[in-house]
């Protein structure tokens, strides 16, 4: 750590960011937050993570079937 480095702490831990990397780290953090906000909105609207992450085909290839609604008796 050298003078000018950023020290960021939260409930998950502490990180030191070199001054020369700070702008890049901020930009990447803002992009990640925007991506996560978009995912939260989709999930709140009822989109399944299974579909959001395109997992139906890989699961089918593994021999698994996702059942959207329970079978009636």
C-alpha positions as CSV (number, residue, x, y, z in Angstrom):
1,X,0.0,0.0,0.0
2,X,1.3,3.5,-0.9
3,X,-0.1,6.9,-0.3
4,X,-3.0,7.6,-2.7
5,X,-4.3,4.0,-2.8
6,X,-8.0,3.5,-1.9
7,X,-9.0,1.3,1.0
8,X,-12.5,0.0,0.7
9,X,-14.3,-1.9,3.4
10,X,-17.7,-3.4,3.9
11,X,-19.3,-6.3,5.8
12,X,-17.6,-8.8,3.5
13,X,-14.1,-7.6,3.8
14,X,-11.4,-5.0,3.0
15,X,-9.6,-4.4,-0.3
16,X,-6.8,-2.0,-1.3
17,X,-7.0,-0.5,-4.8
18,X,-3.9,1.0,-6.3
19,X,-4.5,4.6,-7.3
20,X,-3.6,3.9,-10.9
21,X,-6.4,1.2,-11.1
22,X,-9.1,3.2,-9.2
23,X,-11.0,4.6,-12.2
24,X,-11.1,1.2,-13.9
25,X,-12.3,-0.5,-10.8
26,X,-15.1,2.1,-10.4
27,X,-16.2,1.6,-14.0
28,X,-16.3,-2.2,-13.6
29,X,-18.2,-1.9,-10.3
30,X,-20.8,0.4,-11.9
31,X,-21.3,-2.0,-14.8
32,X,-21.6,-5.0,-12.5
33,X,-24.2,-3.1,-10.4
34,X,-26.2,-2.2,-13.5
35,X,-26.1,-5.8,-14.7
36,X,-27.2,-7.1,-11.3
37,X,-30.0,-4.5,-11.1
38,X,-31.2,-5.8,-14.5
39,X,-31.2,-9.4,-13.4
40,X,-33.1,-8.5,-10.2
41,X,-35.7,-6.8,-12.2
42,X,-36.1,-9.8,-14.5
43,X,-36.3,-12.2,-11.5
44,X,-38.9,-9.9,-9.8
45,X,-40.9,-10.0,-13.1
46,X,-41.1,-13.7,-12.9
47,X,-38.3,-14.8,-15.2
48,X,-36.7,-18.0,-14.0
49,X,-32.9,-18.0,-13.4
50,X,-33.1,-21.3,-15.4
51,X,-34.1,-19.3,-18.5
52,X,-32.1,-16.2,-17.7
53,X,-28.9,-18.2,-17.7
54,X,-30.0,-20.5,-20.6
55,X,-29.8,-23.7,-18.5
56,X,-32.7,-25.7,-20.0
57,X,-30.6,-27.2,-22.9
58,X,-27.6,-28.1,-20.7
59,X,-30.0,-29.7,-18.2
60,X,-31.8,-31.6,-21.0
61,X,-28.4,-32.8,-22.3
62,X,-27.7,-34.2,-18.8
63,X,-31.0,-36.1,-18.9
64,X,-32.8,-33.7,-16.5
65,X,-36.2,-32.2,-17.1
66,X,-37.5,-29.0,-15.4
67,X,-41.2,-29.2,-14.7
68,X,-42.8,-25.8,-14.7
69,X,-46.0,-26.9,-13.0
70,X,-46.7,-30.0,-10.9
71,X,-48.5,-32.8,-12.5
72,X,-52.1,-33.1,-11.5
73,X,-53.4,-36.3,-9.9
